[in-house]
């Protein structure tokens, strides 16, 4: 619980909302994008990423939808919601 609260207070939620403001993505894509920014800037493994995604979804800042890939497994894609865009805009000003 404490770790989840700390993740919601740090830069990770805004970073995820920023990435998702460019389009829907599944967890693996989000993880790769965050890693490309630099793990030393915002280190986040799957053990931190998914609880954060679930919390942001519970707060109504993003929405997850399952999609069946043509050539692979079902994946849960995350999309930013209007509330998420509003929060992101507030942090960008």
N, CA, C and O atoms as a DFTB+ gen file, in Angstrom:
372 C
 N C O
     1  1       0.811      -1.198       0.000
     2  2       0.000       0.000       0.000
     3  2       0.855       1.263       0.000
     4  3       0.596       2.194      -0.762
     5  1       1.874       1.293       0.857
     6  2       2.695       2.492       0.943
     7  2       3.399       2.760      -0.385
     8  3       3.472       3.907      -0.826
     9  1       3.914       1.716      -1.021
    10  2       4.612       1.871      -2.306
    11  2       3.663       2.416      -3.368
    12  3       4.054       3.269      -4.164
    13  1       2.421       1.933      -3.388
    14  2       1.443       2.419      -4.358
    15  2       1.150       3.900      -4.136
    16  3       1.053       4.665      -5.095
    17  1       1.009       4.305      -2.879
    18  2       0.762       5.728      -2.578
    19  2       1.933       6.581      -3.046
    20  3       1.737       7.664      -3.598
    21  1       3.158       6.088      -2.823
    22  2       4.336       6.840      -3.242
    23  2       4.414       6.948      -4.757
    24  3       4.795       7.997      -5.277
    25  1       4.058       5.876      -5.485
    26  2       4.060       5.928      -6.948
    27  2       3.074       6.966      -7.463
    28  3       3.364       7.671      -8.429
    29  1       1.917       7.065      -6.828
    30  2       0.912       8.023      -7.277
    31  2       1.327       9.455      -7.004
    32  3       0.812      10.372      -7.644
    33  1       2.253       9.674      -6.064
    34  2       2.707      11.025      -5.740
    35  2       3.886      11.469      -6.592
    36  3       4.113      12.671      -6.731
    37  1       4.629      10.555      -7.156
    38  2       5.838      10.885      -7.901
    39  2       5.553      11.265      -9.340
    40  3       4.408      11.532      -9.703
    41  1       6.597      11.291     -10.161
    42  2       6.450      11.679     -11.565
    43  2       5.871      10.582     -12.456
    44  3       5.489      10.855     -13.594
    45  1       5.800       9.356     -11.963
    46  2       5.359       8.236     -12.802
    47  2       3.941       8.402     -13.352
    48  3       3.736       8.141     -14.537
    49  1       2.949       8.825     -12.554
    50  2       1.604       8.962     -13.126
    51  2       1.551       9.962     -14.277
    52  3       0.905       9.709     -15.293
    53  1       2.220      11.077     -14.119
    54  2       2.218      12.102     -15.169
    55  2       2.964      11.594     -16.396
    56  3       2.554      11.861     -17.525
    57  1       4.057      10.863     -16.182
    58  2       4.798      10.292     -17.313
    59  2       3.914       9.320     -18.091
    60  3       3.906       9.343     -19.322
    61  1       3.177       8.476     -17.394
    62  2       2.286       7.531     -18.076
    63  2       1.159       8.250     -18.810
    64  3       0.819       7.885     -19.935
    65  1       0.582       9.263     -18.183
    66  2      -0.481      10.024     -18.843
    67  2       0.052      10.733     -20.082
    68  3      -0.642      10.820     -21.095
    69  1       1.270      11.236     -20.005
    70  2       1.886      11.901     -21.161
    71  2       2.060      10.917     -22.311
    72  3       1.742      11.236     -23.456
    73  1       2.555       9.741     -22.014
    74  2       2.739       8.716     -23.048
    75  2       1.388       8.346     -23.658
    76  3       1.259       8.252     -24.878
    77  1       0.390       8.139     -22.811
    78  2      -0.926       7.728     -23.298
    79  2      -1.678       8.856     -23.990
    80  3      -2.640       8.599     -24.713
    81  1      -1.261      10.090     -23.783
    82  2      -1.902      11.205     -24.495
    83  2      -1.585      11.148     -25.991
    84  3      -2.252      11.792     -26.800
    85  1      -0.564      10.374     -26.348
    86  2      -0.168      10.219     -27.754
    87  2      -0.879       9.052     -28.433
    88  3      -0.823       8.915     -29.655
    89  1      -1.546       8.211     -27.643
    90  2      -2.259       7.074     -28.202
    91  2      -2.289       5.912     -27.233
    92  3      -1.516       5.865     -26.276
    93  1      -3.179       4.983     -27.487
    94  2      -3.328       3.809     -26.629
    95  2      -2.073       2.947     -26.684
    96  3      -1.369       2.907     -27.694
    97  1      -1.809       2.260     -25.580
    98  2      -0.646       1.374     -25.506
    99  2      -0.934       0.271     -24.498
   100  3      -1.724       0.454     -23.572
   101  1      -0.284      -0.877     -24.684
   102  2      -0.390      -1.943     -23.695
   103  2       0.819      -1.897     -22.779
   104  3       1.789      -1.191     -23.054
   105  1       0.760      -2.646     -21.698
   106  2       1.787      -2.582     -20.667
   107  2       3.203      -2.742     -21.173
   108  3       4.095      -1.999     -20.763
   109  1       3.426      -3.703     -22.061
   110  2       4.774      -3.916     -22.596
   111  2       5.293      -2.708     -23.356
   112  3       6.469      -2.360     -23.248
   113  1       4.422      -2.069     -24.120
   114  2       4.825      -0.862     -24.852
   115  2       5.158       0.269     -23.877
   116  3       6.138       0.990     -24.060
   117  1       4.334       0.413     -22.843
   118  2       4.586       1.460     -21.850
   119  2       5.921       1.217     -21.151
   120  3       6.692       2.150     -20.926
   121  1       6.183      -0.027     -20.815
   122  2       7.437      -0.381     -20.156
   123  2       8.629      -0.050     -21.049
   124  3       9.626       0.492     -20.572
   125  1       8.536      -0.370     -22.341
   126  2       9.628      -0.075     -23.282
   127  2       9.820       1.434     -23.437
   128  3      10.952       1.916     -23.489
   129  1       8.728       2.167     -23.510
   130  2       8.831       3.618     -23.658
   131  2       9.491       4.233     -22.438
   132  3      10.363       5.093     -22.566
   133  1       9.082       3.797     -21.259
   134  2       9.700       4.314     -20.034
   135  2      11.176       3.953     -19.970
   136  3      11.994       4.769     -19.543
   137  1      11.529       2.735     -20.390
   138  2      12.932       2.314     -20.383
   139  2      13.750       3.136     -21.362
   140  3      14.920       3.421     -21.108
   141  1      13.139       3.525     -22.494
   142  2      13.883       4.313     -23.483
   143  2      14.173       5.714     -22.979
   144  3      15.142       6.342     -23.405
   145  1      13.341       6.207     -22.076
   146  2      13.582       7.515     -21.463
   147  2      14.800       7.418     -20.564
   148  3      15.564       8.373     -20.427
   149  1      14.971       6.267     -19.962
   150  2      16.130       6.053     -19.101
   151  2      15.701       5.506     -17.763
   152  3      15.009       6.179     -16.998
   153  1      16.109       4.290     -17.480
   154  2      15.749       3.669     -16.211
   155  2      16.315       4.426     -15.023
   156  3      15.768       4.347     -13.923
   157  1      17.400       5.156     -15.227
   158  2      17.963       5.891     -14.101
   159  2      17.129       7.132     -13.773
   160  3      17.195       7.632     -12.650
   161  1      16.353       7.633     -14.721
   162  2      15.492       8.792     -14.480
   163  2      14.191       8.362     -13.812
   164  3      13.766       8.957     -12.821
   165  1      13.571       7.338     -14.354
   166  2      12.290       6.863     -13.835
   167  2      12.275       5.337     -13.871
   168  3      11.649       4.741     -14.748
   169  1      12.965       4.701     -12.914
   170  2      13.012       3.243     -12.928
   171  2      11.651       2.655     -12.587
   172  3      11.046       3.016     -11.578
   173  1      11.169       1.743     -13.438
   174  2       9.879       1.122     -13.177
   175  2       9.804      -0.225     -13.865
   176  3       9.824      -0.311     -15.093
   177  1       9.719      -1.252     -13.081
   178  2       9.535      -2.588     -13.618
   179  2       8.061      -2.928     -13.682
   180  3       7.211      -2.124     -13.301
   181  1       7.758      -4.137     -14.172
   182  2       6.369      -4.581     -14.277
   183  2       5.687      -4.616     -12.914
   184  3       4.482      -4.386     -12.812
   185  1       6.460      -4.903     -11.867
   186  2       5.904      -4.963     -10.519
   187  2       5.410      -3.629     -10.017
   188  3       4.580      -3.582      -9.109
   189  1       5.902      -2.540     -10.585
   190  2       5.439      -1.200     -10.236
   191  2       4.474      -0.650     -11.273
   192  3       3.536       0.073     -10.935
   193  1       4.703      -0.992     -12.534
   194  2       3.900      -0.437     -13.623
   195  2       2.438      -0.847     -13.531
   196  3       1.549       0.003     -13.594
   197  1       2.186      -2.126     -13.383
   198  2       0.793      -2.588     -13.405
   199  2      -0.027      -2.093     -12.217
   200  3      -1.173      -1.691     -12.418
   201  1       0.497      -2.100     -10.990
   202  2      -0.288      -1.503      -9.895
   203  2      -0.589      -0.022     -10.151
   204  3      -1.668       0.462      -9.811
   205  1       0.358       0.685     -10.743
   206  2       0.126       2.092     -11.053
   207  2      -0.965       2.243     -12.111
   208  3      -1.836       3.103     -11.984
   209  1      -0.924       1.420     -13.143
   210  2      -1.969       1.457     -14.175
   211  2      -3.338       1.166     -13.566
   212  3      -4.315       1.846     -13.878
   213  1      -3.410       0.157     -12.698
   214  2      -4.685      -0.195     -12.076
   215  2      -5.205       0.947     -11.205
   216  3      -6.404       1.226     -11.193
   217  1      -4.300       1.609     -10.474
   218  2      -4.705       2.733      -9.629
   219  2      -5.190       3.911     -10.460
   220  3      -6.187       4.547     -10.119
   221  1      -4.490       4.202     -11.545
   222  2      -4.908       5.312     -12.409
   223  2      -6.256       4.997     -13.060
   224  3      -7.081       5.888     -13.259
   225  1      -6.468       3.732     -13.385
   226  2      -7.751       3.338     -13.951
   227  2      -8.867       3.475     -12.904
   228  3      -9.962       3.945     -13.215
   229  1      -8.582       3.064     -11.672
   230  2      -9.569       3.174     -10.598
   231  2      -9.932       4.627     -10.310
   232  3     -11.055       4.917      -9.897
   233  1      -8.998       5.530     -10.522
   234  2      -9.249       6.958     -10.309
   235  2      -9.914       7.616     -11.517
   236  3     -10.240       8.803     -11.472
   237  1     -10.120       6.857     -12.599
   238  2     -10.782       7.390     -13.780
   239  2      -9.888       8.202     -14.691
   240  3     -10.381       8.929     -15.554
   241  1      -8.563       8.091     -14.512
   242  2      -7.622       8.874     -15.317
   243  2      -7.236       8.157     -16.604
   244  3      -6.775       8.786     -17.557
   245  1      -7.422       6.864     -16.630
   246  2      -7.232       6.091     -17.857
   247  2      -8.202       4.932     -17.852
   248  3      -8.801       4.603     -16.827
   249  1      -8.349       4.315     -19.020
   250  2      -9.282       3.206     -19.173
   251  2      -8.566       2.085     -19.917
   252  3      -7.857       2.325     -20.895
   253  1      -8.759       0.873     -19.443
   254  2      -8.159      -0.283     -20.090
   255  2      -9.209      -1.070     -20.854
   256  3     -10.335      -1.244     -20.387
   257  1      -8.828      -1.543     -22.034
   258  2      -9.721      -2.369     -22.856
   259  2      -8.928      -3.530     -23.426
   260  3      -7.807      -3.356     -23.904
   261  1      -9.522      -4.721     -23.373
   262  2      -8.893      -5.902     -23.931
   263  2      -9.100      -5.937     -25.441
   264  3     -10.186      -5.645     -25.941
   265  1      -8.028      -6.302     -26.162
   266  2      -8.086      -6.464     -27.615
   267  2      -7.326      -7.726     -27.995
   268  3      -6.264      -8.017     -27.445
   269  1      -7.875      -8.454     -28.925
   270  2      -7.204      -9.639     -29.452
   271  2      -6.317      -9.223     -30.620
   272  3      -6.802      -8.661     -31.602
   273  1      -5.041      -9.493     -30.515
   274  2      -4.113      -9.188     -31.602
   275  2      -4.314     -10.195     -32.734
   276  3      -4.693     -11.340     -32.489
   277  1      -4.063      -9.773     -33.962
   278  2      -4.183     -10.666     -35.115
   279  2      -3.163     -11.802     -35.068
   280  3      -3.433     -12.918     -35.514
   281  1      -1.993     -11.498     -34.521
   282  2      -0.910     -12.484     -34.544
   283  2      -0.326     -12.766     -33.163
   284  3       0.839     -13.144     -33.045
   285  1      -1.125     -12.586     -32.132
   286  2      -0.587     -12.811     -30.804
   287  2      -1.672     -12.888     -29.746
   288  3      -2.853     -13.044     -30.054
   289  1      -1.256     -12.777     -28.508
   290  2      -2.203     -12.913     -27.402
   291  2      -3.093     -11.673     -27.223
   292  3      -2.831     -10.606     -27.779
   293  1      -4.133     -11.854     -26.440
   294  2      -4.960     -10.714     -26.045
   295  2      -4.104      -9.772     -25.215
   296  3      -3.267     -10.203     -24.422
   297  1      -4.326      -8.494     -25.410
   298  2      -3.579      -7.493     -24.644
   299  2      -4.548      -6.438     -24.132
   300  3      -5.560      -6.137     -24.765
   301  1      -4.219      -5.892     -22.988
   302  2      -5.033      -4.822     -22.407
   303  2      -4.388      -3.495     -22.798
   304  3      -3.280      -3.172     -22.368
   305  1      -5.097      -2.746     -23.612
   306  2      -4.626      -1.432     -24.042
   307  2      -5.199      -0.369     -23.121
   308  3      -6.361      -0.433     -22.718
   309  1      -4.374       0.598     -22.799
   310  2      -4.783       1.687     -21.922
   311  2      -4.914       2.963     -22.731
   312  3      -4.095       3.256     -23.602
   313  1      -5.975       3.725     -22.418
   314  2      -6.246       4.998     -23.085
   315  2      -6.441       6.060     -22.006
   316  3      -6.999       5.775     -20.946
   317  1      -5.994       7.256     -22.265
   318  2      -6.199       8.355     -21.333
   319  2      -7.652       8.816     -21.439
   320  3      -8.221       8.843     -22.530
   321  1      -8.241       9.174     -20.320
   322  2      -9.616       9.653     -20.283
   323  2      -9.622      11.190     -20.274
   324  3      -8.572      11.810     -20.103
   325  1     -10.783      11.795     -20.454
   326  2     -10.848      13.260     -20.338
   327  2     -10.328      13.768     -18.986
   328  3      -9.660      14.800     -18.924
   329  1     -10.634      13.048     -17.916
   330  2     -10.125      13.442     -16.597
   331  2      -8.596      13.353     -16.560
   332  3      -7.936      14.194     -15.950
   333  1      -8.046      12.340     -17.211
   334  2      -6.586      12.202     -17.285
   335  2      -5.959      13.325     -18.086
   336  3      -4.902      13.839     -17.721
   337  1      -6.609      13.712     -19.184
   338  2      -6.107      14.839     -19.997
   339  2      -6.149      16.152     -19.199
   340  3      -5.249      16.986     -19.298
   341  1      -7.199      16.306     -18.420
   342  2      -7.322      17.513     -17.605
   343  2      -6.204      17.583     -16.567
   344  3      -5.587      18.631     -16.376
   345  1      -5.951      16.460     -15.900
   346  2      -4.868      16.420     -14.909
   347  2      -3.522      16.673     -15.575
   348  3      -2.692      17.409     -15.040
   349  1      -3.304      16.074     -16.728
   350  2      -2.053      16.269     -17.456
   351  2      -1.886      17.733     -17.850
   352  3      -0.798      18.288     -17.702
   353  1      -2.935      18.360     -18.344
   354  2      -2.873      19.770     -18.730
   355  2      -2.549      20.636     -17.522
   356  3      -1.795      21.603     -17.631
   357  1      -3.112      20.296     -16.383
   358  2      -2.850      21.055     -15.133
   359  2      -1.365      20.978     -14.771
   360  3      -0.781      21.971     -14.338
   361  1      -0.763      19.819     -14.945
   362  2       0.651      19.642     -14.601
   363  2       1.597      20.235     -15.640
   364  3       2.766      20.480     -15.343
   365  1       1.108      20.467     -16.847
   366  2       1.969      21.020     -17.899
   367  2       2.009      22.536     -17.857
   368  3       2.859      23.140     -18.511
   369  1       1.124      23.164     -17.114
   370  2       1.112      24.635     -17.061
   371  2       1.948      25.154     -15.943
   372  3       2.046      26.366     -15.757
